[in-house]
């Protein structure tokens, strides 16, 4: 194992820990500001912590068994772990409880946290120069997701008070996210493969790199969905 490989793997873990922690702290403040009974606030906060750690451990255990790398089982080897966070997010997004939390969750924080995507793209580039992912998954290819991360601080500074501007920025970020997720899937060694250049996209099914599609991609769209939901609430 060379140094770049270790840095790449540790980078995904570090980004997940730091930015989920920051996200959780904002959620914690928002939950504390709701009119809920103290017992409910504590239960929800505990549930969020257990959910994050439980999901992280489950992904680690499953991937370490080698199950997620068995592309002959595709899509059942990896896609359930990619789709489940999306389904859960959509299920809770329009609930009364989420609305009450969003009333106290600042748009500025939801926007600024997207800066983590800059660091993700840098690590993807490190994987590319190690010949572990194909060029189309980097900013040298067709992955322009770094633009969301770069513009996140600018969006929080200059268009935070523009509902239409911030909505457009979030939709733009979601489009870029869908773009790279699609490219990643079409670069895997499956019957769906469109990009035939080597290497195939196998590394994201290996621990700890599997945290990219199962933790970091969900964080990106969760922040977008919450922002758009809050903007809709304002109307």
C-alpha positions as a LaTeX table, in Angstrom:
\begin{tabular}{lrrr}
\hline
Residue & $x$ (\AA) & $y$ (\AA) & $z$ (\AA) \\
\hline
Unk1 & 0.00 & 0.00 & 0.00 \\
Unk2 & 1.62 & 3.26 & $-1.11$ \\
Unk3 & 1.28 & 6.63 & 0.58 \\
Unk4 & $-1.13$ & 8.09 & $-2.00$ \\
Unk5 & $-3.47$ & 5.12 & $-1.63$ \\
Unk6 & $-3.50$ & 5.54 & 2.15 \\
Unk7 & $-4.07$ & 9.30 & 1.85 \\
Unk8 & $-6.93$ & 8.74 & $-0.58$ \\
Unk9 & $-8.70$ & 6.24 & 1.63 \\
Unk10 & $-8.12$ & 8.23 & 4.80 \\
Unk11 & $-9.30$ & 11.33 & 2.97 \\
Unk12 & $-12.76$ & 9.93 & 2.28 \\
Unk13 & $-13.10$ & 8.79 & 5.88 \\
Unk14 & $-11.87$ & 12.14 & 7.19 \\
Unk15 & $-14.19$ & 14.17 & 4.96 \\
Unk16 & $-17.16$ & 12.04 & 6.03 \\
Unk17 & $-16.35$ & 12.43 & 9.74 \\
Unk18 & $-15.69$ & 16.18 & 9.63 \\
Unk19 & $-18.61$ & 17.24 & 7.47 \\
Unk20 & $-21.19$ & 14.90 & 8.96 \\
Unk21 & $-20.12$ & 16.18 & 12.36 \\
Unk22 & $-20.59$ & 19.80 & 11.23 \\
Unk23 & $-23.94$ & 18.91 & 9.70 \\
Unk24 & $-25.00$ & 17.15 & 12.89 \\
Unk25 & $-24.05$ & 20.17 & 15.02 \\
Unk26 & $-26.31$ & 22.40 & 12.92 \\
Unk27 & $-29.10$ & 19.83 & 13.17 \\
Unk28 & $-28.58$ & 19.63 & 16.91 \\
Unk29 & $-29.02$ & 23.41 & 17.30 \\
Unk30 & $-32.11$ & 23.34 & 15.06 \\
Unk31 & $-33.66$ & 20.46 & 17.01 \\
Unk32 & $-32.96$ & 22.26 & 20.29 \\
Unk33 & $-34.84$ & 25.29 & 18.92 \\
Unk34 & $-38.01$ & 23.35 & 18.10 \\
Unk35 & $-40.99$ & 23.43 & 20.48 \\
Unk36 & $-40.66$ & 19.69 & 21.04 \\
Unk37 & $-40.48$ & 18.19 & 24.55 \\
Unk38 & $-36.95$ & 17.62 & 25.80 \\
Unk39 & $-37.38$ & 13.87 & 25.69 \\
Unk40 & $-38.25$ & 13.97 & 22.00 \\
Unk41 & $-35.28$ & 16.24 & 21.24 \\
Unk42 & $-32.94$ & 13.81 & 22.96 \\
Unk43 & $-34.50$ & 10.83 & 21.19 \\
Unk44 & $-34.17$ & 12.41 & 17.75 \\
Unk45 & $-30.58$ & 13.50 & 18.41 \\
Unk46 & $-29.68$ & 10.03 & 19.63 \\
Unk47 & $-31.39$ & 8.49 & 16.60 \\
Unk48 & $-29.31$ & 10.61 & 14.23 \\
Unk49 & $-26.06$ & 9.57 & 15.92 \\
Unk50 & $-27.00$ & 5.89 & 15.96 \\
Unk51 & $-28.16$ & 6.09 & 12.36 \\
Unk52 & $-24.90$ & 7.59 & 11.12 \\
Unk53 & $-22.60$ & 5.26 & 13.05 \\
Unk54 & $-24.76$ & 2.23 & 12.38 \\
Unk55 & $-24.85$ & 2.90 & 8.64 \\
Unk56 & $-21.09$ & 3.56 & 8.54 \\
Unk57 & $-20.33$ & 0.30 & 10.36 \\
Unk58 & $-22.76$ & $-1.71$ & 8.21 \\
Unk59 & $-21.16$ & $-0.41$ & 5.01 \\
Unk60 & $-17.68$ & $-1.17$ & 6.35 \\
Unk61 & $-18.58$ & $-4.72$ & 7.38 \\
Unk62 & $-20.38$ & $-5.57$ & 4.13 \\
Unk63 & $-17.61$ & $-4.13$ & 1.95 \\
Unk64 & $-14.86$ & $-5.87$ & 3.94 \\
Unk65 & $-16.53$ & $-9.21$ & 3.24 \\
Unk66 & $-15.95$ & $-8.53$ & $-0.47$ \\
Unk67 & $-19.67$ & $-8.68$ & $-1.30$ \\
Unk68 & $-19.82$ & $-5.21$ & $-2.83$ \\
Unk69 & $-16.96$ & $-6.01$ & $-5.22$ \\
Unk70 & $-18.82$ & $-8.94$ & $-6.81$ \\
Unk71 & $-19.96$ & $-7.24$ & $-10.01$ \\
Unk72 & $-21.45$ & $-10.49$ & $-11.29$ \\
Unk73 & $-24.21$ & $-9.76$ & $-8.75$ \\
Unk74 & $-24.77$ & $-6.21$ & $-10.02$ \\
Unk75 & $-26.91$ & $-4.28$ & $-9.20$ \\
Unk76 & $-27.46$ & $-6.12$ & $-5.92$ \\
Unk77 & $-23.83$ & $-5.87$ & $-4.82$ \\
Unk78 & $-23.71$ & $-2.08$ & $-4.47$ \\
Unk79 & $-26.90$ & $-0.32$ & $-5.62$ \\
Unk80 & $-29.04$ & $-1.12$ & $-2.53$ \\
Unk81 & $-26.50$ & 0.74 & $-0.40$ \\
Unk82 & $-26.61$ & 3.68 & $-2.80$ \\
Unk83 & $-30.39$ & 3.85 & $-3.17$ \\
Unk84 & $-31.47$ & 3.28 & 0.46 \\
Unk85 & $-30.18$ & 6.67 & 1.77 \\
Unk86 & $-32.01$ & 8.41 & $-1.09$ \\
Unk87 & $-35.29$ & 6.66 & $-0.31$ \\
Unk88 & $-35.00$ & 7.46 & 3.41 \\
Unk89 & $-34.21$ & 11.10 & 2.64 \\
Unk90 & $-37.24$ & 11.46 & 0.38 \\
Unk91 & $-39.43$ & 9.69 & 2.95 \\
Unk92 & $-38.55$ & 12.16 & 5.72 \\
Unk93 & $-38.17$ & 15.31 & 3.61 \\
Unk94 & $-41.83$ & 16.32 & 3.62 \\
Unk95 & $-42.75$ & 15.22 & 7.13 \\
Unk96 & $-43.99$ & 17.67 & 9.75 \\
Unk97 & $-40.97$ & 16.94 & 11.93 \\
Unk98 & $-38.54$ & 17.83 & 9.14 \\
Unk99 & $-40.44$ & 21.03 & 8.48 \\
Unk100 & $-40.14$ & 22.01 & 12.14 \\
Unk101 & $-36.40$ & 21.31 & 12.08 \\
Unk102 & $-35.91$ & 23.23 & 8.83 \\
Unk103 & $-37.52$ & 26.31 & 10.33 \\
Unk104 & $-34.42$ & 26.60 & 12.53 \\
Unk105 & $-31.80$ & 25.22 & 10.14 \\
Unk106 & $-29.92$ & 28.07 & 8.43 \\
Unk107 & $-29.68$ & 28.10 & 4.64 \\
Unk108 & $-26.19$ & 29.54 & 4.95 \\
Unk109 & $-24.94$ & 26.43 & 6.74 \\
Unk110 & $-26.61$ & 24.07 & 4.26 \\
Unk111 & $-24.96$ & 25.96 & 1.41 \\
Unk112 & $-21.49$ & 26.35 & 2.92 \\
Unk113 & $-21.21$ & 22.66 & 3.83 \\
Unk114 & $-21.21$ & 21.81 & 0.12 \\
Unk115 & $-17.58$ & 22.97 & 0.04 \\
Unk116 & $-16.67$ & 19.38 & 0.99 \\
Unk117 & $-17.09$ & 18.47 & $-2.68$ \\
Unk118 & $-13.85$ & 20.29 & $-3.52$ \\
Unk119 & $-11.94$ & 17.90 & $-1.27$ \\
Unk120 & $-13.77$ & 14.90 & $-2.73$ \\
Unk121 & $-12.75$ & 15.91 & $-6.25$ \\
Unk122 & $-9.13$ & 16.31 & $-5.20$ \\
Unk123 & $-9.13$ & 12.78 & $-3.81$ \\
Unk124 & $-10.73$ & 11.46 & $-6.99$ \\
Unk125 & $-7.90$ & 13.07 & $-8.91$ \\
Unk126 & $-5.40$ & 11.32 & $-6.61$ \\
Unk127 & $-7.11$ & 8.02 & $-7.41$ \\
Unk128 & $-6.88$ & 8.80 & $-11.12$ \\
Unk129 & $-3.14$ & 9.44 & $-11.04$ \\
Unk130 & $-2.77$ & 6.07 & $-9.27$ \\
Unk131 & $-4.70$ & 4.48 & $-12.16$ \\
Unk132 & $-7.54$ & 3.44 & $-9.85$ \\
Unk133 & $-10.40$ & 5.32 & $-11.54$ \\
Unk134 & $-10.93$ & 6.39 & $-15.17$ \\
Unk135 & $-10.32$ & 9.96 & $-16.29$ \\
Unk136 & $-14.01$ & 10.69 & $-16.92$ \\
Unk137 & $-14.64$ & 10.52 & $-13.18$ \\
Unk138 & $-12.32$ & 13.48 & $-12.53$ \\
Unk139 & $-12.37$ & 17.19 & $-13.33$ \\
Unk140 & $-9.96$ & 16.38 & $-16.17$ \\
Unk141 & $-12.77$ & 14.38 & $-17.75$ \\
Unk142 & $-16.54$ & 14.83 & $-17.45$ \\
Unk143 & $-16.85$ & 15.38 & $-13.71$ \\
Unk144 & $-17.61$ & 19.03 & $-13.05$ \\
Unk145 & $-18.98$ & 18.51 & $-9.55$ \\
Unk146 & $-16.07$ & 20.52 & $-8.18$ \\
Unk147 & $-17.88$ & 23.64 & $-9.42$ \\
Unk148 & $-20.54$ & 23.16 & $-6.75$ \\
Unk149 & $-17.93$ & 23.02 & $-4.02$ \\
Unk150 & $-16.02$ & 26.01 & $-5.37$ \\
Unk151 & $-19.14$ & 28.18 & $-5.67$ \\
Unk152 & $-20.73$ & 27.10 & $-2.38$ \\
Unk153 & $-19.04$ & 29.80 & $-0.29$ \\
Unk154 & $-19.77$ & 32.39 & $-2.96$ \\
Unk155 & $-23.42$ & 31.34 & $-3.06$ \\
Unk156 & $-23.64$ & 31.62 & 0.74 \\
Unk157 & $-22.13$ & 35.10 & 0.53 \\
Unk158 & $-23.76$ & 36.70 & $-2.49$ \\
Unk159 & $-27.05$ & 34.98 & $-3.37$ \\
Unk160 & $-28.22$ & 33.76 & 0.04 \\
Unk161 & $-31.08$ & 36.29 & 0.07 \\
Unk162 & $-32.12$ & 35.56 & $-3.50$ \\
Unk163 & $-34.66$ & 32.74 & $-3.43$ \\
Unk164 & $-34.57$ & 32.19 & $-7.20$ \\
Unk165 & $-30.78$ & 32.47 & $-7.32$ \\
Unk166 & $-30.24$ & 29.95 & $-4.52$ \\
Unk167 & $-32.82$ & 27.57 & $-5.99$ \\
Unk168 & $-31.03$ & 27.70 & $-9.34$ \\
Unk169 & $-27.67$ & 27.07 & $-7.66$ \\
Unk170 & $-29.03$ & 24.02 & $-5.79$ \\
Unk171 & $-30.64$ & 22.60 & $-8.92$ \\
Unk172 & $-27.37$ & 23.16 & $-10.79$ \\
Unk173 & $-25.52$ & 21.30 & $-8.03$ \\
Unk174 & $-27.96$ & 18.39 & $-8.20$ \\
Unk175 & $-27.52$ & 18.15 & $-11.98$ \\
Unk176 & $-23.74$ & 18.00 & $-11.59$ \\
Unk177 & $-24.16$ & 15.33 & $-8.90$ \\
Unk178 & $-26.45$ & 13.21 & $-11.08$ \\
Unk179 & $-23.94$ & 13.63 & $-13.91$ \\
Unk180 & $-21.00$ & 12.16 & $-12.01$ \\
Unk181 & $-23.07$ & 9.40 & $-10.38$ \\
Unk182 & $-24.27$ & 8.36 & $-13.83$ \\
Unk183 & $-20.72$ & 8.43 & $-15.20$ \\
Unk184 & $-19.51$ & 6.35 & $-12.25$ \\
Unk185 & $-22.19$ & 3.70 & $-12.84$ \\
Unk186 & $-21.52$ & 3.61 & $-16.59$ \\
Unk187 & $-17.80$ & 3.15 & $-15.87$ \\
Unk188 & $-18.29$ & 0.02 & $-13.73$ \\
Unk189 & $-17.51$ & $-3.44$ & $-15.17$ \\
Unk190 & $-21.18$ & $-4.38$ & $-15.65$ \\
Unk191 & $-23.46$ & $-4.95$ & $-18.65$ \\
Unk192 & $-24.41$ & $-1.25$ & $-18.34$ \\
Unk193 & $-20.83$ & $-0.12$ & $-18.99$ \\
Unk194 & $-20.54$ & 2.62 & $-21.61$ \\
Unk195 & $-17.04$ & 3.94 & $-20.89$ \\
Unk196 & $-14.70$ & 1.14 & $-21.96$ \\
Unk197 & $-11.42$ & 2.85 & $-21.07$ \\
Unk198 & $-9.41$ & 1.35 & $-18.24$ \\
Unk199 & $-9.37$ & 1.20 & $-15.35$ \\
Unk200 & $-13.02$ & 0.37 & $-14.76$ \\
Unk201 & $-14.66$ & 1.96 & $-11.75$ \\
Unk202 & $-14.14$ & $-0.79$ & $-9.19$ \\
Unk203 & $-12.47$ & 1.10 & $-6.34$ \\
Unk204 & $-15.70$ & 2.70 & $-5.02$ \\
Unk205 & $-16.91$ & $-0.75$ & $-3.98$ \\
Unk206 & $-13.82$ & $-1.32$ & $-1.79$ \\
Unk207 & $-13.47$ & $-0.15$ & 1.82 \\
Unk208 & $-12.96$ & 2.71 & 2.68 \\
Unk209 & $-13.60$ & 4.15 & $-0.79$ \\
Unk210 & $-17.14$ & 2.82 & $-0.65$ \\
Unk211 & $-17.90$ & 5.74 & 1.66 \\
Unk212 & $-17.94$ & 7.95 & $-1.44$ \\
Unk213 & $-21.22$ & 6.59 & $-2.91$ \\
Unk214 & $-22.75$ & 5.57 & 0.42 \\
Unk215 & $-21.94$ & 8.56 & 2.66 \\
Unk216 & $-20.55$ & 11.50 & 0.70 \\
Unk217 & $-22.88$ & 11.44 & $-2.30$ \\
Unk218 & $-25.89$ & 11.22 & 0.08 \\
Unk219 & $-24.55$ & 14.17 & 2.08 \\
Unk220 & $-24.43$ & 16.25 & $-1.11$ \\
Unk221 & $-28.01$ & 15.58 & $-2.16$ \\
Unk222 & $-29.35$ & 15.77 & 1.40 \\
Unk223 & $-27.97$ & 19.30 & 1.70 \\
Unk224 & $-29.50$ & 20.21 & $-1.68$ \\
Unk225 & $-32.89$ & 18.69 & $-0.85$ \\
Unk226 & $-33.05$ & 20.40 & 2.55 \\
Unk227 & $-32.11$ & 23.74 & 1.01 \\
Unk228 & $-34.75$ & 23.44 & $-1.72$ \\
Unk229 & $-37.36$ & 22.33 & 0.81 \\
Unk230 & $-36.58$ & 25.29 & 3.04 \\
Unk231 & $-36.73$ & 27.67 & 0.08 \\
Unk232 & $-40.13$ & 26.25 & $-0.85$ \\
Unk233 & $-41.29$ & 26.72 & 2.74 \\
Unk234 & $-40.41$ & 30.40 & 2.46 \\
Unk235 & $-42.93$ & 30.79 & $-0.35$ \\
\hline
\end{tabular}
